[in-house]
């Protein structure tokens, strides 16, 4: 008997589905309003005798595993694993041997780092100075890398040095000489939804650049598909009904320690479509807890569209100036609680600002409304904005954000590496003043204009996910490269002008001779 057949034989489809939606007994079957399409009258039926469900409105149907997969927006195999765990059914999962070996190595190295932290008083003191509790150190298995030599000796003893080098976390300098990417850093294991260690993050002690680094991306680790804290917090997100998004590792750790265990963060990269899809499996309600300054508002403008596109309600809580969740949760717990309890729906927030006479809020409201999938809800938002602002409803519809054209997407692939880094820095660091000093291609200039106008949805993924070790340093280096290009361009223009002037003078001299 296959694992699938065994699970379907042992579980009760009515019990499974009723844990998600309300079912009503109708004869020998059960009915409900379909959770997969707007359903005014019950058209969704469950047959316990046949072990299937069927909606006669939208046509969707299948077994209990398929229902869980559809409802939680996960794959069929993930749903199978989930049900097996829920009902304590042993399940033999065939993993890719290569990936399985790499995961085992990463788990071993995570244990090595964790044990090394206990023997490193200065690293422990650093974590204590940040208010990180022993409970959090244990929960997140925080570690420390004292030296490359010690890690290499450990790996040699285990016979794993060649295999670990392939993860990119260990760099070969010369024959027999290696450098640990995380030497001298607090090490934070990064886990996937199943709790497997798939990569590491590292934070330098005290001062130094870059402050944070991550493992290189690989077949099984892609930053845009992972959220820190999700494994530890996913059940809390489901229980509480919403997630809190913050910006950094220690924000998540401190929030969890204070009881906000539904807090997650992207891994040092811009929040994207895959992050939103990942979260939508667990909740349809998110609070963005960001700075109230220009950088925080940029982060909201970059994040909210992806959430809205997944039918996720977006609420906003602005932090006081100079604070982040990590500091505020330690300095003023009551204020943090009030901020989260008072987090407003993003559209209610802009309507409130409009009522208070802040006319610039209208542009933001219309921008975000463009990503709402439910057209009835979108219409209600724009109608209320029209009534409050006095602008015609048709005019607001005309201002909805445009969709990127196919030819623009094709042009995006032609960006140089320097242009991608420059544009990423422009978006994340807000360095507008550098624009006048660099030479950009017409396509890069078009994207720069999108960034300046806040149309981040038109910024290509190749820019948002550009791989960079230290963004600030890389941004300045890209400026120098593009500045050189501008100087060369100026010199070229000057040479052409000089040539034209020389030709003109030659013609004049020739005419004088005749």
N, C-alpha and C positions, 0 to 999 in steps of 0.2 A: 504493500500500500504506500502511495506517495505521501509526502508531508502534507500536501494540500488536501488530499482525500481524508487523511487522519484528522486534521483540524476541523474540516467541515463536518465530519462524523461526530466529533466530540463537543462542538459548540452549539449553542441554541441561537439561531438567526434572530429570533424575536428579542432575546436578551441583548444581543449585540446591538441591533438597530435601535432598540428602545433606550440604550445608554446615550444615544445621540439626539433622538427626536421622540416626541410623544406619539405613541401608537394607540389606536382604539380598536377593540375587538369587534369584528363584523362577521358573525357566523363562525366558520372555522379559520378565517383569515384575520388580518389586521390591516387597518388603513391609517393614512396620515396625509398631511399636506406635503407635497414633494419638496425636499430641501435643495433640489438641483435646478428648479425653475420657479418663477412666481406662480403660486398655486392658490387660487381663491377657494376652490372646493377640493376635498380630498380625492386625489387621483393616483396616489401612491399606495400599493398593496404589498403585503408580506404574506407568503404562504409557508407556514412552519412545516407542513407535511412534505413539501417539495424542496424546502431549504432555499427559496429564491425570493427576490423582491422584483417588482415591476411597476413603473410609472406609466399610466396610459395617457398621460398628458404630453410628456417630452420623449417617452419611449425608452428611457434608460432602465436597465435591469441587470440582474446577475445574482451571484451568491454573496454571502456575508463578507468575504474578503474583498470583493469588488466594492461593496458599499463603503467599507472603511477606507479603501484606497481613494474613492471618489470624494468622500466627505472630508477627509483630512488632506486631500491634494497630494497624495504620496503614491509611489509605484505599487503594483500588485504584490511584488515580493516583499516590500517594506511592510505592507499591511499584513501579510502572512506572518512575518516575524513578530509584529506587534501583537497580533492575536495569540500567537503561540506563547509569548511571554505573559500576557494577561491571564491566560487560563492554565499556565504551568505545564504546557505540552512540550516535551523534548523535541527539538527540531535540529536536523542535520543540515547545516548550510555549507555548501561547497564554495569556499572563497578562492579567489585567484591566488595561487601559491606565491607568486611574486609579491603581490600587495600584502598578503598575510605575513610574509617574512619581514617585509619592511616595517609593518606595523609593530611586530614583536620587537624588532630592534629599537624602534623609537620609544616603545614602552620601557625597555631596559635602560635606555639613555635617560629617559625622564626620571626613573628611579635613582639612577646615578646622580643626576643633578639635585634631586630632592635630598638625598643622603649627604651630598657635599655641602648643602646649605646648612645643615645641622652642625657641621664642623667649621663653619665660616662665620665667626662672631661679628665681623664688620658688615657682612651682608644681612645678617639677622638684625643688627642694630639699624641698618638702613630701612628695612621693612617696618621695624617698630617705630622709627621716626616718622613714617608715613601713616602710622596708625593701623597697620595690617595686623590682624590678630592671629594667634596660633591656630585658631579654628579655620581661618581663611587659608593660611599656609598649607594646612592639611587638606582642606576641601579641594583647592585648585592645584594641589601637588606642586607648589612653587619650589624652585630650585635655584642653584647658583653654579656657575662654571668658574672654578678657581684658576685653572690654567689648561692650555692645550695639551701639555705633556701628560697631565693626570688623566684626562679623558682618553688620550691615545693609549696609555698603558692599560686602562680598563678595557678598551675595545680589543687590544691585542690579546689580552688574557682570555677574552670571550671568543676570540677568532672572528671578529665582526668588522674589522677596520675597513676592508675593501667594500663590503656591503654598505656600511654607513657612509662612506665617502660618496657613494652614488646618490645619496639624498641631497647633496649640496650643502649640508650643514658642516661638513669637514672639508677644508681646502688643502690639497696637496701642494706644498711649497717646493719640495725637492724629494729625492729618493729617501723614504723613511721619515720625512719631516712634514708635519701637518699643522694646520691652524684651525682651532675650533672657532666657528663663526661667533659664538656667544661668550668667549673668554672675558671674564671680568664683569659679567652682567647677571642680574637676576633673570632667571629663565622661567617662562610661563608656558606650560604645555597647552597646545591648541587641540581641542577635541572635536570630532564630528558628532553628528546627532546620536550615534550609537555609543559614544563615549570613548572611542578609540583615539589614541594620541596620533595625530597625522602631521604635526609640525610644531615649531616652537616660536615664541616671541621672546625678545630679550630687551631689558631696560638697563642702561648704564647706571652705575652707582654715582649718585651726586651729579657732578657736571661732566659734560662730554657730548660729542656729536658723532653720529646721530643718536638721539636719546633712545629711540626704539628701532629695532630691526626685526624682521620676520624670516623664517625659513624661505628658501627659494620655492617658487611654485613647481608642482610636479603633476604626475598623472592623477594622484589621489588628493592633492592639496591645491585648491584654487581659492584665493582670498575672497573672490566675489561670490563664492558659494558657501562660505562658512561665517558664522557669527559667534564671537566669543561670549561664553556664558549661556548659550542656548542649551547645551547638553545638561548643564547643572540646573537650568531654570525652566525647561520646557513644560514640566508637569505643573509648576507654579503658575506659568502663563495661562495654561488651560484652566486651572482652578480659579484664578483671579479674574480671568476674562480679558486681560489686556497685557501688553508688553510695554516696557520703558526702554527707549533707545538712547544711549549715551555715546560718547566718542572714544573712550579709551579703556585699556585693560583695568587700570586701577580704579576707574570710575565704577566699573562692573563689580570688581572685588569688594569695594567699600559699600556699595549699595546692597549687595547680597548679604554682607556681614551685618548690616543694619536691619535686615528683614525684607528688603525689596528684591526678592529672589527671582522676580520676573524681568530683570534688567539684562540687556544684551548690548553688544557693540560690534560694528564692522571692524575688520582687521587692518587698520591703517590705510584703508582705501575708501574711495567714495562709495556711498550706499548705492546699490544698483538693483536692477530688475530681479536678479537671482536671489538677492537678500529678501526682497519683498515676497517673492514666491515661497521662500523658505518659511518666513514668518506666518504667511497666510495659512499654513498647515495647522497652526496652533491658535491663532486669534484673528479677529477682524477689527481690533481696536488697539491703537498704539499711541503712547505719549512720547513726544520728542522733547527731551530734557537737554536743551542747548543753551549756550551763552546768549544774552540779549544784545550783544554787540553786533557789528557788521559781519564778522566771521560766523557767528551763530545763525544769523539770518540767511547768510549764503548757504550754510549747511542745511537749513530747513528747506530752502528753495531747491536744493539738490536732492533731498531725501523724499519729501512729501509726494511728488508726482508719481514715483514708483509705487508707493503705498496706495495712493488713491486709485491707480490703475489696476490694483488687485482687489478693489472693493473694500479696502481697509480704512476704517475711520481714523482720522489723524487729529490728535489733540496736541496742543503746544503749551509747554511750561518754560518760561524764560528764567534763567538763573540771574542772580544779582551780578553787577559788574565785578569782574576780577575773580569770580567763583567758578568752580566746576563741581560736579557731583561729589568727587572724592574729598574736596575740602569742605563743602557745605554740610555734608552728612556728619562730619566730625565737629564743625563749628556751631551749627544751628539746626539740630534735628527737627525742631518744631516748624521752622520756616520751610524746610524741605517738604515736610508733610503737608503744609498748607499750599505750597506751590503745586504739588501733585494733585491734591484734592481739588484745587481750583483750575486745573488744566482745562483750557477751553477748546472746543471743536474749532478747527482752523477757519472754517467759514463763519462761525459765530463770532470769532475774534475779529475778523475783518469787517463784519457788519457793525460790530460794536465801535470799531475805530471810525467807520464811516459816519455813524450817528454822532460821534464826538467831533466831527468836522475834519478828520484826517483824510483828505481827498486822495492822497497817494495810495491808500489801502485798496482802492477800487482796482487798480492795475494788478496788484497781487492776487486779489480775490478772483478776478477773471482768469488770470494765468492758471491758478490751481483748479478752478472749475473745469478747465479744458481737459483735465485728466480723469474726471468722474465718468465712470462707464454707464451708470444708470442715468439715462437721458431725462427721465421724469425728475429725478433729484437734481440734476444739473439745471434744468429749467427753473425749478423752485428757487435754487440759489441765485440765479441770474435775475429772476423776477423780483426777489426781495432786494437785491443790490440796486436794481433799476428804480424801485420805489423809494429807497433811502437816498440814493445819489441824485435822482432826477434825470439820469441818462436814459435814453430810449433803450428798450430791451433789445431791439434789432442791432443797435450800435454795440452793445456788449457782446452779442453773438459774433459780430464781425471781428472783435478783438480776441477771440479765443486763440490760443497758441496754435501755430501752424505745424503740420507734419513734415518731417524731413523728406525731400524728394529723392528718388532712386539715384539720379545722377549725382546728387550731393554726397550720398553714401559712398558711391564709387570713387569720387574725388578724395574723400577722407582717407582712403587707403594710400594716397600718394604723399601724405605728410612725411617730412623728414623726422628723424628721432629728436633733433634739437627743437623742432617746431612743436612736437607732442609734449615735450617736457616744459617748454615755455608756456604753452596753453594750459597745461595742468597747474603750473605755478600761478598763472593768471587767475585761474578759477579758485584754487584752494588758498592762495596767499593774498590775493587781491592786489597784486603789484601793477596797477594800471600805468604808473609813471614810466615803466620801462618800455612801453609800446612805441614811444616816439624814437627810441634808440635802435630799434631792430628792423631788419628787412624780412618781411613775411611773404610767402606766396599768396596769391589772391584767395586760395581756398583757406589757408591758415588765418588770413585777415577776416574772412567771413565768419569763421568759428570764434575768433576773438571778439567780433561784434556781438555774436550770440551770448558770449560770456558776460560782456559788459552790460547787455540789456537784461541779463538774468534768465535767458532762455536756455537753461542747462540741459533740457531734454534734447536739444539739437547738437549738443557736444558729443562727438563720436566715442564709442566705447574704447577705441584705441588710445584716446587721450585719457579718459577717466581711469583706465586700468594700466596705464604706462608703468612699466617696472622701473623703480628708482630707489636707490639706497638711502639717500638723504635729499629730500625734495628741495630744501632751501639752497644747498650747495649746487645741486644739479641745475636748478633754475638759473642761478647766477652764471654757471658755466654755459648754459644754452644761450643766455643773453650775449655772452662774449662771442660765441660762435656766430650768432645771427647778426651781431654788431659788425663783426669782421666782414660778413657778407654784404652788409649795407655800405661799409667803407669801400669794398671792392666795386660795388655797384656804382658808387659815386665817382670812383676813379675811372671806371669804364665810361660813364656818361661824360666825364671831363675829357677823356681821351677822344671820344667821338666828336665832341664839340671842338676840340683843338684841331682834329683832322679836317673837320668841315671848314673851320676858319682858315686853315692852311690852304685847302683847295680853293676857297673863295679868293684868297690873296693871289694864288697862282693864276687864276682866271683873269684877275685885274691886271697883273703884270703882263700876261700874254696879250691882252687887248691893247695895252699901252704900246707894246712893241709893234703891233700891226697898225 
